[in-house]
């Protein structure tokens, strides 16, 4: 993996990890429990468009990591690549469901 790919990989990981550490509970799907830094979810209830944006950023981060891992130049063993793909697809599907539910529940109107 080239230096540029490694940098982009860490950027995409940060795009997912930072919002998840600050507010998220998505990691509970995999049995890893930690307390989010900001437990005040009322902020997202008051501004649903911000919650929609945070979930969209997490989706972009997961998609970017998935793309970089599946490039031919990445020197990962095939079994490890399959495990990463399965985990990333599960996270991606849970994020899409969360995005859809937040859109339907709040009826966000985009101009």
Secondary structure, 3 states (H helix, E strand, C coil): CCHHHHHHHHHHHHHHHHHHHHCCCHHHHHCCCCCCCCCCCHHHHHCHHHHHHHHHHHHHHHHHHHHHHCCCCCCCCHHHHHHHHHHHHHHHHHHHHHHHHHHHHHCCCCC
